Amino acid sequence: MIPPVGKPSATPAQQGPRPPAGHPRPPATPPASTNQPPKAPPAPRPVPQPAPAPTPRPASAAANTPAKPTAPAKPATPHGSSSGTASAKPHALPAKPEPQLNKNAIPALLCSFFGISAPFGVYLGRKARREIAQTGETGDPYAVAALIIGWAYLTALGLGLATYLIFVLGGR
């Protein structure tokens, strides 16, 4: 490399250590100048706008057009085996699992409806509400309905028994 005319070249001691043979020398960085103003940060990228929603067609136009096929036909696999590919879209986010219905809520409601098993309905309703509060499952309306119906039946049963004891057996 030939030094430019009018500028002294740097001596080997000023250039720094030499890299081993076969390795390229790192590029020299220009000296920092204090007279230059600082560079402005790059401008932010524009945010893409969502595509406008398609306009609905009038009902009369929709009735005159033939229906489009919903999906292309899949090629048949030998012996009815699956191809092993996932059915989800490649860029789709996994769906959040929905909370499950408590396993005691529906039996509690059914037991409360059948009069003789109303005490079991009340017991299962209380158990279901406790489990729902701990686990976050669904089914609280079923458990509450089971409690209301069960207690209403037990109250009616108790009042009927008290009435029978007072008027029928107490009147002797």
Rosetta constraint file for C-alpha pairs under 8 A:
AtomPair CA 3 CA 7 HARMONIC 7.30 0.50
AtomPair CA 3 CA 8 HARMONIC 7.43 0.50
AtomPair CA 3 CA 9 HARMONIC 5.88 0.50
AtomPair CA 10 CA 14 HARMONIC 5.82 0.50
AtomPair CA 10 CA 15 HARMONIC 6.37 0.50
AtomPair CA 11 CA 15 HARMONIC 6.42 0.50
AtomPair CA 12 CA 16 HARMONIC 6.79 0.50
AtomPair CA 13 CA 17 HARMONIC 7.77 0.50
AtomPair CA 18 CA 25 HARMONIC 7.53 0.50
AtomPair CA 19 CA 23 HARMONIC 6.23 0.50
AtomPair CA 19 CA 24 HARMONIC 7.24 0.50
AtomPair CA 19 CA 25 HARMONIC 6.24 0.50
AtomPair CA 57 CA 61 HARMONIC 6.51 0.50
AtomPair CA 57 CA 62 HARMONIC 6.52 0.50
AtomPair CA 58 CA 62 HARMONIC 6.43 0.50
AtomPair CA 59 CA 63 HARMONIC 6.27 0.50
AtomPair CA 60 CA 64 HARMONIC 6.64 0.50
AtomPair CA 61 CA 65 HARMONIC 6.61 0.50
AtomPair CA 76 CA 80 HARMONIC 7.46 0.50
AtomPair CA 77 CA 81 HARMONIC 6.03 0.50
AtomPair CA 77 CA 82 HARMONIC 6.78 0.50
AtomPair CA 77 CA 83 HARMONIC 6.99 0.50
AtomPair CA 88 CA 92 HARMONIC 6.95 0.50
AtomPair CA 99 CA 136 HARMONIC 7.09 0.50
AtomPair CA 99 CA 137 HARMONIC 5.22 0.50
AtomPair CA 99 CA 138 HARMONIC 6.21 0.50
AtomPair CA 100 CA 137 HARMONIC 5.37 0.50
AtomPair CA 100 CA 138 HARMONIC 5.94 0.50
AtomPair CA 101 CA 105 HARMONIC 7.66 0.50
AtomPair CA 101 CA 137 HARMONIC 5.74 0.50
AtomPair CA 101 CA 138 HARMONIC 4.66 0.50
AtomPair CA 101 CA 139 HARMONIC 5.29 0.50
AtomPair CA 102 CA 106 HARMONIC 7.90 0.50
AtomPair CA 102 CA 128 HARMONIC 6.57 0.50
AtomPair CA 102 CA 131 HARMONIC 7.63 0.50
AtomPair CA 102 CA 132 HARMONIC 6.74 0.50
AtomPair CA 102 CA 137 HARMONIC 5.80 0.50
AtomPair CA 102 CA 138 HARMONIC 6.02 0.50
AtomPair CA 102 CA 139 HARMONIC 5.69 0.50
AtomPair CA 103 CA 107 HARMONIC 7.64 0.50
AtomPair CA 103 CA 128 HARMONIC 7.65 0.50
AtomPair CA 104 CA 108 HARMONIC 6.01 0.50
AtomPair CA 104 CA 124 HARMONIC 5.95 0.50
AtomPair CA 104 CA 125 HARMONIC 7.08 0.50
AtomPair CA 104 CA 127 HARMONIC 7.33 0.50
AtomPair CA 104 CA 128 HARMONIC 5.25 0.50
AtomPair CA 104 CA 143 HARMONIC 7.97 0.50
AtomPair CA 105 CA 109 HARMONIC 6.43 0.50
AtomPair CA 105 CA 124 HARMONIC 7.07 0.50
AtomPair CA 105 CA 125 HARMONIC 6.14 0.50
AtomPair CA 105 CA 128 HARMONIC 5.48 0.50
AtomPair CA 105 CA 129 HARMONIC 7.94 0.50
AtomPair CA 105 CA 139 HARMONIC 5.84 0.50
AtomPair CA 105 CA 140 HARMONIC 7.21 0.50
AtomPair CA 105 CA 142 HARMONIC 5.51 0.50
AtomPair CA 105 CA 143 HARMONIC 4.87 0.50
AtomPair CA 105 CA 146 HARMONIC 7.77 0.50
AtomPair CA 106 CA 110 HARMONIC 6.24 0.50
AtomPair CA 106 CA 139 HARMONIC 7.87 0.50
AtomPair CA 106 CA 142 HARMONIC 6.32 0.50
AtomPair CA 106 CA 143 HARMONIC 7.38 0.50
AtomPair CA 107 CA 111 HARMONIC 6.02 0.50
AtomPair CA 107 CA 121 HARMONIC 7.23 0.50
AtomPair CA 107 CA 124 HARMONIC 7.34 0.50
AtomPair CA 108 CA 112 HARMONIC 6.18 0.50
AtomPair CA 108 CA 120 HARMONIC 7.06 0.50
AtomPair CA 108 CA 121 HARMONIC 4.15 0.50
AtomPair CA 108 CA 122 HARMONIC 6.75 0.50
AtomPair CA 108 CA 123 HARMONIC 7.59 0.50
AtomPair CA 108 CA 124 HARMONIC 4.90 0.50
AtomPair CA 108 CA 125 HARMONIC 5.14 0.50
AtomPair CA 108 CA 142 HARMONIC 7.84 0.50
AtomPair CA 108 CA 143 HARMONIC 6.53 0.50
AtomPair CA 108 CA 146 HARMONIC 5.56 0.50
AtomPair CA 108 CA 147 HARMONIC 7.99 0.50
AtomPair CA 109 CA 113 HARMONIC 6.34 0.50
AtomPair CA 109 CA 121 HARMONIC 6.19 0.50
AtomPair CA 109 CA 125 HARMONIC 7.38 0.50
AtomPair CA 109 CA 142 HARMONIC 6.23 0.50
AtomPair CA 109 CA 143 HARMONIC 6.60 0.50
AtomPair CA 109 CA 145 HARMONIC 6.64 0.50
AtomPair CA 109 CA 146 HARMONIC 4.22 0.50
AtomPair CA 109 CA 147 HARMONIC 7.87 0.50
AtomPair CA 109 CA 149 HARMONIC 7.95 0.50
AtomPair CA 110 CA 114 HARMONIC 6.51 0.50
AtomPair CA 110 CA 121 HARMONIC 7.16 0.50
AtomPair CA 110 CA 146 HARMONIC 7.62 0.50
AtomPair CA 111 CA 115 HARMONIC 7.41 0.50
AtomPair CA 111 CA 117 HARMONIC 5.19 0.50
AtomPair CA 111 CA 118 HARMONIC 5.55 0.50
AtomPair CA 111 CA 119 HARMONIC 8.00 0.50
AtomPair CA 111 CA 120 HARMONIC 6.27 0.50
AtomPair CA 111 CA 121 HARMONIC 4.53 0.50
AtomPair CA 111 CA 146 HARMONIC 7.81 0.50
AtomPair CA 112 CA 117 HARMONIC 6.34 0.50
AtomPair CA 112 CA 118 HARMONIC 4.26 0.50
AtomPair CA 112 CA 119 HARMONIC 7.44 0.50
AtomPair CA 112 CA 120 HARMONIC 7.39 0.50
AtomPair CA 112 CA 121 HARMONIC 4.53 0.50
AtomPair CA 112 CA 122 HARMONIC 6.90 0.50
AtomPair CA 112 CA 146 HARMONIC 5.53 0.50
AtomPair CA 112 CA 147 HARMONIC 7.52 0.50
AtomPair CA 112 CA 149 HARMONIC 5.81 0.50
AtomPair CA 112 CA 150 HARMONIC 4.60 0.50
AtomPair CA 112 CA 153 HARMONIC 7.76 0.50
AtomPair CA 113 CA 118 HARMONIC 7.05 0.50
AtomPair CA 113 CA 146 HARMONIC 7.81 0.50
AtomPair CA 113 CA 149 HARMONIC 6.91 0.50
AtomPair CA 113 CA 150 HARMONIC 7.35 0.50
AtomPair CA 114 CA 118 HARMONIC 6.58 0.50
AtomPair CA 115 CA 150 HARMONIC 7.95 0.50
AtomPair CA 115 CA 153 HARMONIC 6.68 0.50
AtomPair CA 117 CA 121 HARMONIC 6.43 0.50
AtomPair CA 118 CA 122 HARMONIC 6.22 0.50
AtomPair CA 118 CA 149 HARMONIC 7.98 0.50
AtomPair CA 118 CA 150 HARMONIC 4.83 0.50
AtomPair CA 118 CA 151 HARMONIC 7.62 0.50
AtomPair CA 118 CA 153 HARMONIC 6.80 0.50
AtomPair CA 118 CA 154 HARMONIC 6.90 0.50
AtomPair CA 119 CA 123 HARMONIC 6.23 0.50
AtomPair CA 119 CA 150 HARMONIC 6.66 0.50
AtomPair CA 119 CA 154 HARMONIC 7.44 0.50
AtomPair CA 120 CA 124 HARMONIC 6.03 0.50
AtomPair CA 121 CA 125 HARMONIC 5.89 0.50
AtomPair CA 121 CA 146 HARMONIC 6.09 0.50
AtomPair CA 121 CA 147 HARMONIC 7.01 0.50
AtomPair CA 121 CA 150 HARMONIC 6.02 0.50
AtomPair CA 122 CA 126 HARMONIC 6.24 0.50
AtomPair CA 122 CA 146 HARMONIC 6.44 0.50
AtomPair CA 122 CA 147 HARMONIC 5.07 0.50
AtomPair CA 122 CA 150 HARMONIC 5.44 0.50
AtomPair CA 122 CA 151 HARMONIC 6.90 0.50
AtomPair CA 123 CA 127 HARMONIC 6.25 0.50
AtomPair CA 124 CA 128 HARMONIC 5.91 0.50
AtomPair CA 124 CA 143 HARMONIC 7.85 0.50
AtomPair CA 125 CA 129 HARMONIC 6.22 0.50
AtomPair CA 125 CA 143 HARMONIC 4.57 0.50
AtomPair CA 125 CA 144 HARMONIC 6.76 0.50
AtomPair CA 125 CA 146 HARMONIC 5.73 0.50
AtomPair CA 125 CA 147 HARMONIC 5.62 0.50
AtomPair CA 126 CA 130 HARMONIC 6.30 0.50
AtomPair CA 126 CA 143 HARMONIC 7.22 0.50
AtomPair CA 126 CA 147 HARMONIC 7.25 0.50
AtomPair CA 127 CA 131 HARMONIC 6.28 0.50
AtomPair CA 128 CA 132 HARMONIC 6.01 0.50
AtomPair CA 128 CA 140 HARMONIC 7.56 0.50
AtomPair CA 128 CA 143 HARMONIC 6.19 0.50
AtomPair CA 129 CA 133 HARMONIC 6.16 0.50
AtomPair CA 129 CA 140 HARMONIC 6.13 0.50
AtomPair CA 129 CA 143 HARMONIC 6.20 0.50
AtomPair CA 129 CA 144 HARMONIC 7.70 0.50
AtomPair CA 130 CA 134 HARMONIC 6.43 0.50
AtomPair CA 131 CA 135 HARMONIC 5.97 0.50
AtomPair CA 131 CA 136 HARMONIC 7.90 0.50
AtomPair CA 131 CA 137 HARMONIC 7.75 0.50
AtomPair CA 132 CA 136 HARMONIC 5.19 0.50
AtomPair CA 132 CA 137 HARMONIC 5.00 0.50
AtomPair CA 132 CA 138 HARMONIC 6.61 0.50
AtomPair CA 132 CA 139 HARMONIC 7.46 0.50
AtomPair CA 132 CA 140 HARMONIC 6.80 0.50
AtomPair CA 133 CA 137 HARMONIC 7.70 0.50
AtomPair CA 139 CA 143 HARMONIC 6.46 0.50
AtomPair CA 140 CA 144 HARMONIC 6.11 0.50
AtomPair CA 141 CA 145 HARMONIC 6.08 0.50
AtomPair CA 142 CA 146 HARMONIC 6.11 0.50
AtomPair CA 143 CA 147 HARMONIC 6.26 0.50
AtomPair CA 144 CA 148 HARMONIC 6.22 0.50
AtomPair CA 145 CA 149 HARMONIC 6.01 0.50
AtomPair CA 146 CA 150 HARMONIC 5.76 0.50
AtomPair CA 147 CA 151 HARMONIC 5.93 0.50
AtomPair CA 148 CA 152 HARMONIC 5.98 0.50
AtomPair CA 149 CA 153 HARMONIC 6.11 0.50
AtomPair CA 150 CA 154 HARMONIC 6.15 0.50
AtomPair CA 151 CA 155 HARMONIC 5.92 0.50
AtomPair CA 152 CA 156 HARMONIC 6.12 0.50
AtomPair CA 153 CA 157 HARMONIC 6.00 0.50
AtomPair CA 154 CA 158 HARMONIC 6.01 0.50
AtomPair CA 155 CA 159 HARMONIC 6.10 0.50
AtomPair CA 156 CA 160 HARMONIC 5.98 0.50
AtomPair CA 157 CA 161 HARMONIC 6.09 0.50
AtomPair CA 158 CA 162 HARMONIC 6.11 0.50
AtomPair CA 159 CA 163 HARMONIC 6.03 0.50
AtomPair CA 160 CA 164 HARMONIC 6.12 0.50
AtomPair CA 161 CA 165 HARMONIC 6.14 0.50
AtomPair CA 162 CA 166 HARMONIC 6.09 0.50
AtomPair CA 163 CA 167 HARMONIC 5.97 0.50
AtomPair CA 163 CA 168 HARMONIC 7.83 0.50
AtomPair CA 164 CA 168 HARMONIC 5.32 0.50
AtomPair CA 164 CA 169 HARMONIC 6.92 0.50
AtomPair CA 165 CA 169 HARMONIC 5.10 0.50
AtomPair CA 165 CA 170 HARMONIC 6.18 0.50
AtomPair CA 166 CA 170 HARMONIC 4.82 0.50
AtomPair CA 166 CA 171 HARMONIC 7.16 0.50
AtomPair CA 167 CA 171 HARMONIC 5.61 0.50
AtomPair CA 168 CA 172 HARMONIC 7.62 0.50
